Amino acid sequence: MKTFRTGTLPPDLKSFSLTNRKENLKEALHTIVTLILMAAIFLLVMVAAVPPEPREYPAGWEEVRG
């Protein structure tokens, strides 16, 4: 492999290719969507686990059994 005058190797041009950038973008978007879905599922589970508030009926309210 050729070395430049500075003694460094040539840059890896594959790492700058458009397909590699598309793959990185796709992977990043997939990660973001997965994290959002996990957070939504976590919130739904937490909301479902909270016991419902006790109902307070107005004064004078009575249950009618018939």
mmCIF file as Biopython writes it, N, C-alpha, C and O atoms, coordinates in Angstrom:
data_model
#
loop_
_atom_site.group_PDB
_atom_site.id
_atom_site.type_symbol
_atom_site.label_atom_id
_atom_site.label_alt_id
_atom_site.label_comp_id
_atom_site.label_asym_id
_atom_site.label_entity_id
_atom_site.label_seq_id
_atom_site.pdbx_PDB_ins_code
_atom_site.Cartn_x
_atom_site.Cartn_y
_atom_site.Cartn_z
_atom_site.occupancy
_atom_site.B_iso_or_equiv
_atom_site.auth_seq_id
_atom_site.auth_asym_id
_atom_site.pdbx_PDB_model_num
ATOM 1   N N  . MET A ? 1  ? 0.853   -1.184 0.000  1.0 0.0 1  A 1 
ATOM 2   C CA . MET A ? 1  ? 0.000   0.000  0.000  1.0 0.0 1  A 1 
ATOM 3   C C  . MET A ? 1  ? 0.893   1.240  0.000  1.0 0.0 1  A 1 
ATOM 4   O O  . MET A ? 1  ? 1.905   1.293  0.698  1.0 0.0 1  A 1 
ATOM 5   N N  . LYS A ? 2  ? 0.505   2.217  -0.783 1.0 0.0 2  A 1 
ATOM 6   C CA . LYS A ? 2  ? 1.298   3.447  -0.882 1.0 0.0 2  A 1 
ATOM 7   C C  . LYS A ? 2  ? 1.243   4.232  0.419  1.0 0.0 2  A 1 
ATOM 8   O O  . LYS A ? 2  ? 0.215   4.278  1.095  1.0 0.0 2  A 1 
ATOM 9   N N  . THR A ? 3  ? 2.335   4.830  0.741  1.0 0.0 3  A 1 
ATOM 10  C CA . THR A ? 3  ? 2.323   5.764  1.865  1.0 0.0 3  A 1 
ATOM 11  C C  . THR A ? 3  ? 2.575   7.155  1.325  1.0 0.0 3  A 1 
ATOM 12  O O  . THR A ? 3  ? 3.318   7.332  0.360  1.0 0.0 3  A 1 
ATOM 13  N N  . PHE A ? 4  ? 1.961   8.132  1.943  1.0 0.0 4  A 1 
ATOM 14  C CA . PHE A ? 4  ? 2.156   9.511  1.529  1.0 0.0 4  A 1 
ATOM 15  C C  . PHE A ? 4  ? 3.465   10.029 2.102  1.0 0.0 4  A 1 
ATOM 16  O O  . PHE A ? 4  ? 4.135   9.355  2.885  1.0 0.0 4  A 1 
ATOM 17  N N  . ARG A ? 5  ? 3.811   11.240 1.694  1.0 0.0 5  A 1 
ATOM 18  C CA . ARG A ? 5  ? 5.063   11.832 2.180  1.0 0.0 5  A 1 
ATOM 19  C C  . ARG A ? 5  ? 5.064   11.998 3.695  1.0 0.0 5  A 1 
ATOM 20  O O  . ARG A ? 5  ? 6.113   11.975 4.339  1.0 0.0 5  A 1 
ATOM 21  N N  . THR A ? 6  ? 3.876   12.165 4.243  1.0 0.0 6  A 1 
ATOM 22  C CA . THR A ? 6  ? 3.798   12.346 5.694  1.0 0.0 6  A 1 
ATOM 23  C C  . THR A ? 6  ? 4.003   11.028 6.422  1.0 0.0 6  A 1 
ATOM 24  O O  . THR A ? 6  ? 4.183   11.016 7.640  1.0 0.0 6  A 1 
ATOM 25  N N  . GLY A ? 7  ? 3.980   9.911  5.689  1.0 0.0 7  A 1 
ATOM 26  C CA . GLY A ? 7  ? 4.165   8.614  6.310  1.0 0.0 7  A 1 
ATOM 27  C C  . GLY A ? 7  ? 2.865   7.966  6.745  1.0 0.0 7  A 1 
ATOM 28  O O  . GLY A ? 7  ? 2.874   6.887  7.336  1.0 0.0 7  A 1 
ATOM 29  N N  . THR A ? 8  ? 1.742   8.623  6.454  1.0 0.0 8  A 1 
ATOM 30  C CA . THR A ? 8  ? 0.451   8.050  6.849  1.0 0.0 8  A 1 
ATOM 31  C C  . THR A ? 8  ? -0.116  7.232  5.705  1.0 0.0 8  A 1 
ATOM 32  O O  . THR A ? 8  ? 0.261   7.413  4.547  1.0 0.0 8  A 1 
ATOM 33  N N  . LEU A ? 9  ? -1.014  6.343  6.038  1.0 0.0 9  A 1 
ATOM 34  C CA . LEU A ? 9  ? -1.688  5.540  5.021  1.0 0.0 9  A 1 
ATOM 35  C C  . LEU A ? 9  ? -2.786  6.376  4.374  1.0 0.0 9  A 1 
ATOM 36  O O  . LEU A ? 9  ? -3.283  7.320  4.989  1.0 0.0 9  A 1 
ATOM 37  N N  . PRO A ? 10 ? -3.170  6.047  3.150  1.0 0.0 10 A 1 
ATOM 38  C CA . PRO A ? 10 ? -4.263  6.796  2.520  1.0 0.0 10 A 1 
ATOM 39  C C  . PRO A ? 10 ? -5.568  6.586  3.285  1.0 0.0 10 A 1 
ATOM 40  O O  . PRO A ? 10 ? -5.759  5.543  3.911  1.0 0.0 10 A 1 
ATOM 41  N N  . PRO A ? 11 ? -6.457  7.560  3.237  1.0 0.0 11 A 1 
ATOM 42  C CA . PRO A ? 11 ? -7.722  7.408  3.963  1.0 0.0 11 A 1 
ATOM 43  C C  . PRO A ? 11 ? -8.543  6.277  3.369  1.0 0.0 11 A 1 
ATOM 44  O O  . PRO A ? 11 ? -8.492  6.007  2.169  1.0 0.0 11 A 1 
ATOM 45  N N  . ASP A ? 12 ? -9.300  5.624  4.236  1.0 0.0 12 A 1 
ATOM 46  C CA . ASP A ? 12 ? -10.167 4.543  3.776  1.0 0.0 12 A 1 
ATOM 47  C C  . ASP A ? 12 ? -11.380 5.179  3.105  1.0 0.0 12 A 1 
ATOM 48  O O  . ASP A ? 12 ? -12.255 5.721  3.780  1.0 0.0 12 A 1 
ATOM 49  N N  . LEU A ? 13 ? -11.429 5.113  1.790  1.0 0.0 13 A 1 
ATOM 50  C CA . LEU A ? 13 ? -12.506 5.790  1.067  1.0 0.0 13 A 1 
ATOM 51  C C  . LEU A ? 13 ? -13.844 5.087  1.242  1.0 0.0 13 A 1 
ATOM 52  O O  . LEU A ? 13 ? -14.895 5.699  1.051  1.0 0.0 13 A 1 
ATOM 53  N N  . LYS A ? 14 ? -13.816 3.805  1.603  1.0 0.0 14 A 1 
ATOM 54  C CA . LYS A ? 14 ? -15.086 3.103  1.811  1.0 0.0 14 A 1 
ATOM 55  C C  . LYS A ? 14 ? -15.861 3.695  2.981  1.0 0.0 14 A 1 
ATOM 56  O O  . LYS A ? 14 ? -17.092 3.700  2.968  1.0 0.0 14 A 1 
ATOM 57  N N  . SER A ? 15 ? -15.160 4.188  3.981  1.0 0.0 15 A 1 
ATOM 58  C CA . SER A ? 15 ? -15.850 4.717  5.152  1.0 0.0 15 A 1 
ATOM 59  C C  . SER A ? 15 ? -16.601 6.003  4.825  1.0 0.0 15 A 1 
ATOM 60  O O  . SER A ? 15 ? -17.475 6.419  5.585  1.0 0.0 15 A 1 
ATOM 61  N N  . PHE A ? 16 ? -16.265 6.637  3.696  1.0 0.0 16 A 1 
ATOM 62  C CA . PHE A ? 16 ? -16.948 7.872  3.310  1.0 0.0 16 A 1 
ATOM 63  C C  . PHE A ? 16 ? -17.986 7.634  2.215  1.0 0.0 16 A 1 
ATOM 64  O O  . PHE A ? 16 ? -18.541 8.589  1.670  1.0 0.0 16 A 1 
ATOM 65  N N  . SER A ? 17 ? -18.249 6.377  1.892  1.0 0.0 17 A 1 
ATOM 66  C CA . SER A ? 17 ? -19.170 6.100  0.790  1.0 0.0 17 A 1 
ATOM 67  C C  . SER A ? 17 ? -20.608 6.405  1.195  1.0 0.0 17 A 1 
ATOM 68  O O  . SER A ? 17 ? -20.945 6.430  2.378  1.0 0.0 17 A 1 
ATOM 69  N N  . LEU A ? 18 ? -21.434 6.634  0.205  1.0 0.0 18 A 1 
ATOM 70  C CA . LEU A ? 18 ? -22.836 6.976  0.448  1.0 0.0 18 A 1 
ATOM 71  C C  . LEU A ? 18 ? -23.591 5.804  1.054  1.0 0.0 18 A 1 
ATOM 72  O O  . LEU A ? 18 ? -24.437 5.998  1.927  1.0 0.0 18 A 1 
ATOM 73  N N  . THR A ? 19 ? -23.294 4.587  0.601  1.0 0.0 19 A 1 
ATOM 74  C CA . THR A ? 19 ? -24.022 3.424  1.130  1.0 0.0 19 A 1 
ATOM 75  C C  . THR A ? 19 ? -23.723 3.232  2.604  1.0 0.0 19 A 1 
ATOM 76  O O  . THR A ? 19 ? -24.617 2.887  3.377  1.0 0.0 19 A 1 
ATOM 77  N N  . ASN A ? 20 ? -22.490 3.449  3.001  1.0 0.0 20 A 1 
ATOM 78  C CA . ASN A ? 20 ? -22.147 3.292  4.413  1.0 0.0 20 A 1 
ATOM 79  C C  . ASN A ? 20 ? -22.874 4.334  5.256  1.0 0.0 20 A 1 
ATOM 80  O O  . ASN A ? 20 ? -23.333 4.037  6.359  1.0 0.0 20 A 1 
ATOM 81  N N  . ARG A ? 21 ? -22.978 5.560  4.733  1.0 0.0 21 A 1 
ATOM 82  C CA . ARG A ? 21 ? -23.717 6.595  5.464  1.0 0.0 21 A 1 
ATOM 83  C C  . ARG A ? 21 ? -25.187 6.230  5.571  1.0 0.0 21 A 1 
ATOM 84  O O  . ARG A ? 21 ? -25.808 6.451  6.610  1.0 0.0 21 A 1 
ATOM 85  N N  . LYS A ? 22 ? -25.755 5.666  4.492  1.0 0.0 22 A 1 
ATOM 86  C CA . LYS A ? 22 ? -27.161 5.261  4.540  1.0 0.0 22 A 1 
ATOM 87  C C  . LYS A ? 22 ? -27.370 4.158  5.569  1.0 0.0 22 A 1 
ATOM 88  O O  . LYS A ? 22 ? -28.364 4.154  6.295  1.0 0.0 22 A 1 
ATOM 89  N N  . GLU A ? 23 ? -26.428 3.224  5.626  1.0 0.0 23 A 1 
ATOM 90  C CA . GLU A ? 23 ? -26.537 2.146  6.607  1.0 0.0 23 A 1 
ATOM 91  C C  . GLU A ? 23 ? -26.458 2.704  8.027  1.0 0.0 23 A 1 
ATOM 92  O O  . GLU A ? 23 ? -27.219 2.293  8.903  1.0 0.0 23 A 1 
ATOM 93  N N  . ASN A ? 24 ? -25.543 3.632  8.250  1.0 0.0 24 A 1 
ATOM 94  C CA . ASN A ? 24 ? -25.422 4.234  9.582  1.0 0.0 24 A 1 
ATOM 95  C C  . ASN A ? 24 ? -26.685 5.000  9.948  1.0 0.0 24 A 1 
ATOM 96  O O  . ASN A ? 24 ? -27.150 4.924  11.085 1.0 0.0 24 A 1 
ATOM 97  N N  . LEU A ? 25 ? -27.241 5.738  8.993  1.0 0.0 25 A 1 
ATOM 98  C CA . LEU A ? 25 ? -28.465 6.488  9.245  1.0 0.0 25 A 1 
ATOM 99  C C  . LEU A ? 25 ? -29.620 5.547  9.553  1.0 0.0 25 A 1 
ATOM 100 O O  . LEU A ? 25 ? -30.405 5.791  10.469 1.0 0.0 25 A 1 
ATOM 101 N N  . LYS A ? 26 ? -29.719 4.463  8.775  1.0 0.0 26 A 1 
ATOM 102 C CA . LYS A ? 26 ? -30.793 3.501  8.994  1.0 0.0 26 A 1 
ATOM 103 C C  . LYS A ? 26 ? -30.674 2.866  10.379 1.0 0.0 26 A 1 
ATOM 104 O O  . LYS A ? 26 ? -31.672 2.684  11.076 1.0 0.0 26 A 1 
ATOM 105 N N  . GLU A ? 27 ? -29.461 2.537  10.763 1.0 0.0 27 A 1 
ATOM 106 C CA . GLU A ? 27 ? -29.249 1.928  12.074 1.0 0.0 27 A 1 
ATOM 107 C C  . GLU A ? 27 ? -29.579 2.913  13.197 1.0 0.0 27 A 1 
ATOM 108 O O  . GLU A ? 27 ? -30.166 2.526  14.207 1.0 0.0 27 A 1 
ATOM 109 N N  . ALA A ? 28 ? -29.209 4.175  13.026 1.0 0.0 28 A 1 
ATOM 110 C CA . ALA A ? 28 ? -29.504 5.190  14.040 1.0 0.0 28 A 1 
ATOM 111 C C  . ALA A ? 28 ? -31.009 5.407  14.171 1.0 0.0 28 A 1 
ATOM 112 O O  . ALA A ? 28 ? -31.529 5.493  15.284 1.0 0.0 28 A 1 
ATOM 113 N N  . LEU A ? 29 ? -31.709 5.497  13.042 1.0 0.0 29 A 1 
ATOM 114 C CA . LEU A ? 29 ? -33.163 5.675  13.090 1.0 0.0 29 A 1 
ATOM 115 C C  . LEU A ? 29 ? -33.837 4.472  13.734 1.0 0.0 29 A 1 
ATOM 116 O O  . LEU A ? 29 ? -34.786 4.624  14.503 1.0 0.0 29 A 1 
ATOM 117 N N  . HIS A ? 30 ? -33.351 3.285  13.421 1.0 0.0 30 A 1 
ATOM 118 C CA . HIS A ? 30 ? -33.917 2.071  14.013 1.0 0.0 30 A 1 
ATOM 119 C C  . HIS A ? 30 ? -33.735 2.081  15.527 1.0 0.0 30 A 1 
ATOM 120 O O  . HIS A ? 30 ? -34.639 1.693  16.267 1.0 0.0 30 A 1 
ATOM 121 N N  . THR A ? 31 ? -32.578 2.519  15.981 1.0 0.0 31 A 1 
ATOM 122 C CA . THR A ? 31 ? -32.313 2.595  17.414 1.0 0.0 31 A 1 
ATOM 123 C C  . THR A ? 31 ? -33.229 3.611  18.086 1.0 0.0 31 A 1 
ATOM 124 O O  . THR A ? 31 ? -33.769 3.351  19.161 1.0 0.0 31 A 1 
ATOM 125 N N  . ILE A ? 32 ? -33.404 4.767  17.453 1.0 0.0 32 A 1 
ATOM 126 C CA . ILE A ? 32 ? -34.266 5.808  18.025 1.0 0.0 32 A 1 
ATOM 127 C C  . ILE A ? 32 ? -35.708 5.323  18.115 1.0 0.0 32 A 1 
ATOM 128 O O  . ILE A ? 32 ? -36.361 5.505  19.142 1.0 0.0 32 A 1 
ATOM 129 N N  . VAL A ? 33 ? -36.207 4.707  17.046 1.0 0.0 33 A 1 
ATOM 130 C CA . VAL A ? 33 ? -37.589 4.210  17.046 1.0 0.0 33 A 1 
ATOM 131 C C  . VAL A ? 33 ? -37.762 3.130  18.102 1.0 0.0 33 A 1 
ATOM 132 O O  . VAL A ? 33 ? -38.784 3.096  18.788 1.0 0.0 33 A 1 
ATOM 133 N N  . THR A ? 34 ? -36.786 2.254  18.243 1.0 0.0 34 A 1 
ATOM 134 C CA . THR A ? 34 ? -36.866 1.198  19.254 1.0 0.0 34 A 1 
ATOM 135 C C  . THR A ? 34 ? -36.922 1.790  20.657 1.0 0.0 34 A 1 
ATOM 136 O O  . THR A ? 34 ? -37.708 1.337  21.489 1.0 0.0 34 A 1 
ATOM 137 N N  . LEU A ? 35 ? -36.100 2.790  20.927 1.0 0.0 35 A 1 
ATOM 138 C CA . LEU A ? 35 ? -36.111 3.414  22.251 1.0 0.0 35 A 1 
ATOM 139 C C  . LEU A ? 35 ? -37.438 4.113  22.534 1.0 0.0 35 A 1 
ATOM 140 O O  . LEU A ? 35 ? -37.941 4.060  23.656 1.0 0.0 35 A 1 
ATOM 141 N N  . ILE A ? 36 ? -38.007 4.768  21.518 1.0 0.0 36 A 1 
ATOM 142 C CA . ILE A ? 36 ? -39.297 5.436  21.700 1.0 0.0 36 A 1 
ATOM 143 C C  . ILE A ? 36 ? -40.390 4.412  21.992 1.0 0.0 36 A 1 
ATOM 144 O O  . ILE A ? 36 ? -41.228 4.628  22.867 1.0 0.0 36 A 1 
ATOM 145 N N  . LEU A ? 37 ? -40.380 3.299  21.261 1.0 0.0 37 A 1 
ATOM 146 C CA . LEU A ? 37 ? -41.379 2.254  21.509 1.0 0.0 37 A 1 
ATOM 147 C C  . LEU A ? 37 ? -41.221 1.652  22.904 1.0 0.0 37 A 1 
ATOM 148 O O  . LEU A ? 37 ? -42.212 1.391  23.586 1.0 0.0 37 A 1 
ATOM 149 N N  . MET A ? 38 ? -39.990 1.435  23.322 1.0 0.0 38 A 1 
ATOM 150 C CA . MET A ? 38 ? -39.769 0.886  24.661 1.0 0.0 38 A 1 
ATOM 151 C C  . MET A ? 38 ? -40.272 1.850  25.734 1.0 0.0 38 A 1 
ATOM 152 O O  . MET A ? 38 ? -40.864 1.422  26.725 1.0 0.0 38 A 1 
ATOM 153 N N  . ALA A ? 39 ? -40.040 3.139  25.543 1.0 0.0 39 A 1 
ATOM 154 C CA . ALA A ? 39 ? -40.513 4.134  26.508 1.0 0.0 39 A 1 
ATOM 155 C C  . ALA A ? 39 ? -42.035 4.175  26.540 1.0 0.0 39 A 1 
ATOM 156 O O  . ALA A ? 39 ? -42.630 4.298  27.611 1.0 0.0 39 A 1 
ATOM 157 N N  . ALA A ? 40 ? -42.673 4.071  25.368 1.0 0.0 40 A 1 
ATOM 158 C CA . ALA A ? 40 ? -44.139 4.091  25.312 1.0 0.0 40 A 1 
ATOM 159 C C  . ALA A ? 40 ? -44.723 2.868  26.015 1.0 0.0 40 A 1 
ATOM 160 O O  . ALA A ? 40 ? -45.695 2.984  26.761 1.0 0.0 40 A 1 
ATOM 161 N N  . ILE A ? 41 ? -44.138 1.709  25.778 1.0 0.0 41 A 1 
ATOM 162 C CA . ILE A ? 41 ? -44.627 0.491  26.438 1.0 0.0 41 A 1 
ATOM 163 C C  . ILE A ? 41 ? -44.432 0.604  27.949 1.0 0.0 41 A 1 
ATOM 164 O O  . ILE A ? 41 ? -45.315 0.224  28.719 1.0 0.0 41 A 1 
ATOM 165 N N  . PHE A ? 42 ? -43.286 1.123  28.374 1.0 0.0 42 A 1 
ATOM 166 C CA . PHE A ? 42 ? -43.028 1.302  29.804 1.0 0.0 42 A 1 
ATOM 167 C C  . PHE A ? 42 ? -44.069 2.226  30.432 1.0 0.0 42 A 1 
ATOM 168 O O  . PHE A ? 42 ? -44.589 1.932  31.508 1.0 0.0 42 A 1 
ATOM 169 N N  . LEU A ? 43 ? -44.376 3.341  29.766 1.0 0.0 43 A 1 
ATOM 170 C CA . LEU A ? 43 ? -45.370 4.275  30.307 1.0 0.0 43 A 1 
ATOM 171 C C  . LEU A ? 43 ? -46.750 3.636  30.373 1.0 0.0 43 A 1 
ATOM 172 O O  . LEU A ? 43 ? -47.477 3.833  31.346 1.0 0.0 43 A 1 
ATOM 173 N N  . LEU A ? 44 ? -47.121 2.869  29.342 1.0 0.0 44 A 1 
ATOM 174 C CA . LEU A ? 44 ? -48.424 2.203  29.362 1.0 0.0 44 A 1 
ATOM 175 C C  . LEU A ? 44 ? -48.513 1.205  30.512 1.0 0.0 44 A 1 
ATOM 176 O O  . LEU A ? 44 ? -49.546 1.111  31.174 1.0 0.0 44 A 1 
ATOM 177 N N  . VAL A ? 45 ? -47.443 0.467  30.749 1.0 0.0 45 A 1 
ATOM 178 C CA . VAL A ? 45 ? -47.443 -0.497 31.855 1.0 0.0 45 A 1 
ATOM 179 C C  . VAL A ? 45 ? -47.542 0.230  33.189 1.0 0.0 45 A 1 
ATOM 180 O O  . VAL A ? 45 ? -48.260 -0.216 34.084 1.0 0.0 45 A 1 
ATOM 181 N N  . MET A ? 46 ? -46.835 1.337  33.331 1.0 0.0 46 A 1 
ATOM 182 C CA . MET A ? 46 ? -46.889 2.080  34.588 1.0 0.0 46 A 1 
ATOM 183 C C  . MET A ? 46 ? -48.277 2.681  34.821 1.0 0.0 46 A 1 
ATOM 184 O O  . MET A ? 46 ? -48.767 2.695  35.950 1.0 0.0 46 A 1 
ATOM 185 N N  . VAL A ? 47 ? -48.904 3.172  33.763 1.0 0.0 47 A 1 
ATOM 186 C CA . VAL A ? 47 ? -50.254 3.735  33.902 1.0 0.0 47 A 1 
ATOM 187 C C  . VAL A ? 47 ? -51.242 2.634  34.260 1.0 0.0 47 A 1 
ATOM 188 O O  . VAL A ? 47 ? -52.139 2.847  35.075 1.0 0.0 47 A 1 
ATOM 189 N N  . ALA A ? 48 ? -51.085 1.456  33.655 1.0 0.0 48 A 1 
ATOM 190 C CA . ALA A ? 48 ? -51.997 0.349  33.937 1.0 0.0 48 A 1 
ATOM 191 C C  . ALA A ? 48 ? -51.805 -0.181 35.356 1.0 0.0 48 A 1 
ATOM 192 O O  . ALA A ? 48 ? -52.743 -0.726 35.938 1.0 0.0 48 A 1 
ATOM 193 N N  . ALA A ? 49 ? -50.614 -0.032 35.918 1.0 0.0 49 A 1 
ATOM 194 C CA . ALA A ? 49 ? -50.335 -0.568 37.251 1.0 0.0 49 A 1 
ATOM 195 C C  . ALA A ? 49 ? -50.847 0.339  38.368 1.0 0.0 49 A 1 
ATOM 196 O O  . ALA A ? 49 ? -50.968 -0.103 39.510 1.0 0.0 49 A 1 
ATOM 197 N N  . VAL A ? 50 ? -51.145 1.584  38.060 1.0 0.0 50 A 1 
ATOM 198 C CA . VAL A ? 50 ? -51.627 2.516  39.086 1.0 0.0 50 A 1 
ATOM 199 C C  . VAL A ? 50 ? -53.074 2.165  39.422 1.0 0.0 50 A 1 
ATOM 200 O O  . VAL A ? 50 ? -53.903 2.057  38.519 1.0 0.0 50 A 1 
ATOM 201 N N  . PRO A ? 51 ? -53.391 1.986  40.702 1.0 0.0 51 A 1 
ATOM 202 C CA . PRO A ? 51 ? -54.781 1.660  41.047 1.0 0.0 51 A 1 
ATOM 203 C C  . PRO A ? 51 ? -55.690 2.855  40.757 1.0 0.0 51 A 1 
ATOM 204 O O  . PRO A ? 51 ? -55.275 4.005  40.900 1.0 0.0 51 A 1 
ATOM 205 N N  . PRO A ? 52 ? -56.912 2.581  40.357 1.0 0.0 52 A 1 
ATOM 206 C CA . PRO A ? 52 ? -57.830 3.697  40.067 1.0 0.0 52 A 1 
ATOM 207 C C  . PRO A ? 52 ? -58.145 4.484  41.338 1.0 0.0 52 A 1 
ATOM 208 O O  . PRO A ? 52 ? -58.151 3.936  42.441 1.0 0.0 52 A 1 
ATOM 209 N N  . GLU A ? 53 ? -58.403 5.758  41.163 1.0 0.0 53 A 1 
ATOM 210 C CA . GLU A ? 53 ? -58.726 6.592  42.318 1.0 0.0 53 A 1 
ATOM 211 C C  . GLU A ? 53 ? -60.101 6.201  42.851 1.0 0.0 53 A 1 
ATOM 212 O O  . GLU A ? 53 ? -61.006 5.888  42.078 1.0 0.0 53 A 1 
ATOM 213 N N  . PRO A ? 54 ? -60.253 6.221  44.177 1.0 0.0 54 A 1 
ATOM 214 C CA . PRO A ? 54 ? -61.585 5.899  44.721 1.0 0.0 54 A 1 
ATOM 215 C C  . PRO A ? 54 ? -62.586 6.978  44.328 1.0 0.0 54 A 1 
ATOM 216 O O  . PRO A ? 54 ? -62.278 8.170  44.329 1.0 0.0 54 A 1 
ATOM 217 N N  . ARG A ? 55 ? -63.770 6.537  43.998 1.0 0.0 55 A 1 
ATOM 218 C CA . ARG A ? 55 ? -64.804 7.506  43.606 1.0 0.0 55 A 1 
ATOM 219 C C  . ARG A ? 55 ? -65.386 8.164  44.847 1.0 0.0 55 A 1 
ATOM 220 O O  . ARG A ? 55 ? -65.693 7.510  45.843 1.0 0.0 55 A 1 
ATOM 221 N N  . GLU A ? 56 ? -65.523 9.445  44.754 1.0 0.0 56 A 1 
ATOM 222 C CA . GLU A ? 56 ? -66.167 10.175 45.841 1.0 0.0 56 A 1 
ATOM 223 C C  . GLU A ? 56 ? -67.503 10.671 45.321 1.0 0.0 56 A 1 
ATOM 224 O O  . GLU A ? 56 ? -67.579 11.440 44.363 1.0 0.0 56 A 1 
ATOM 225 N N  . TYR A ? 57 ? -68.543 10.211 45.975 1.0 0.0 57 A 1 
ATOM 226 C CA . TYR A ? 57 ? -69.881 10.599 45.543 1.0 0.0 57 A 1 
ATOM 227 C C  . TYR A ? 57 ? -70.306 11.851 46.299 1.0 0.0 57 A 1 
ATOM 228 O O  . TYR A ? 57 ? -69.872 12.079 47.428 1.0 0.0 57 A 1 
ATOM 229 N N  . PRO A ? 58 ? -71.147 12.650 45.680 1.0 0.0 58 A 1 
ATOM 230 C CA . PRO A ? 58 ? -71.619 13.867 46.359 1.0 0.0 58 A 1 
ATOM 231 C C  . PRO A ? 58 ? -72.426 13.527 47.612 1.0 0.0 58 A 1 
ATOM 232 O O  . PRO A ? 58 ? -72.979 12.434 47.736 1.0 0.0 58 A 1 
ATOM 233 N N  . ALA A ? 59 ? -72.478 14.477 48.526 1.0 0.0 59 A 1 
ATOM 234 C CA . ALA A ? 59 ? -73.216 14.261 49.774 1.0 0.0 59 A 1 
ATOM 235 C C  . ALA A ? 59 ? -74.682 13.999 49.459 1.0 0.0 59 A 1 
ATOM 236 O O  . ALA A ? 59 ? -75.269 14.650 48.595 1.0 0.0 59 A 1 
ATOM 237 N N  . GLY A ? 60 ? -75.267 13.037 50.172 1.0 0.0 60 A 1 
ATOM 238 C CA . GLY A ? 60 ? -76.668 12.707 49.959 1.0 0.0 60 A 1 
ATOM 239 C C  . GLY A ? 60 ? -76.885 11.662 48.880 1.0 0.0 60 A 1 
ATOM 240 O O  . GLY A ? 60 ? -78.025 11.269 48.635 1.0 0.0 60 A 1 
ATOM 241 N N  . TRP A ? 61 ? -75.836 11.206 48.233 1.0 0.0 61 A 1 
ATOM 242 C CA . TRP A ? 61 ? -75.995 10.209 47.176 1.0 0.0 61 A 1 
ATOM 243 C C  . TRP A ? 61 ? -76.144 8.845  47.815 1.0 0.0 61 A 1 
ATOM 244 O O  . TRP A ? 61 ? -75.371 8.483  48.703 1.0 0.0 61 A 1 
ATOM 245 N N  . GLU A ? 62 ? -77.120 8.097  47.376 1.0 0.0 62 A 1 
ATOM 246 C CA . GLU A ? 62 ? -77.312 6.744  47.884 1.0 0.0 62 A 1 
ATOM 247 C C  . GLU A ? 62 ? -77.492 5.805  46.716 1.0 0.0 62 A 1 
ATOM 248 O O  . GLU A ? 62 ? -78.054 6.171  45.684 1.0 0.0 62 A 1 
ATOM 249 N N  . GLU A ? 63 ? -77.004 4.582  46.892 1.0 0.0 63 A 1 
ATOM 250 C CA . GLU A ? 63 ? -77.147 3.585  45.844 1.0 0.0 63 A 1 
ATOM 251 C C  . GLU A ? 63 ? -78.579 3.059  45.869 1.0 0.0 63 A 1 
ATOM 252 O O  . GLU A ? 63 ? -79.126 2.747  46.927 1.0 0.0 63 A 1 
ATOM 253 N N  . VAL A ? 64 ? -79.160 2.971  44.700 1.0 0.0 64 A 1 
ATOM 254 C CA . VAL A ? 64 ? -80.534 2.476  44.603 1.0 0.0 64 A 1 
ATOM 255 C C  . VAL A ? 64 ? -80.482 1.018  44.182 1.0 0.0 64 A 1 
ATOM 256 O O  . VAL A ? 64 ? -79.951 0.679  43.124 1.0 0.0 64 A 1 
ATOM 257 N N  . ARG A ? 65 ? -81.035 0.171  45.016 1.0 0.0 65 A 1 
ATOM 258 C CA . ARG A ? 65 ? -81.105 -1.248 44.666 1.0 0.0 65 A 1 
ATOM 259 C C  . ARG A ? 65 ? -82.556 -1.582 44.380 1.0 0.0 65 A 1 
ATOM 260 O O  . ARG A ? 65 ? -83.453 -1.323 45.183 1.0 0.0 65 A 1 
ATOM 261 N N  . GLY A ? 66 ? -82.750 -2.152 43.238 1.0 0.0 66 A 1 
ATOM 262 C CA . GLY A ? 66 ? -84.142 -2.396 42.913 1.0 0.0 66 A 1 
ATOM 263 C C  . GLY A ? 66 ? -84.354 -3.661 42.317 1.0 0.0 66 A 1 
ATOM 264 O O  . GLY A ? 66 ? -85.489 -4.006 41.987 1.0 0.0 66 A 1 
#
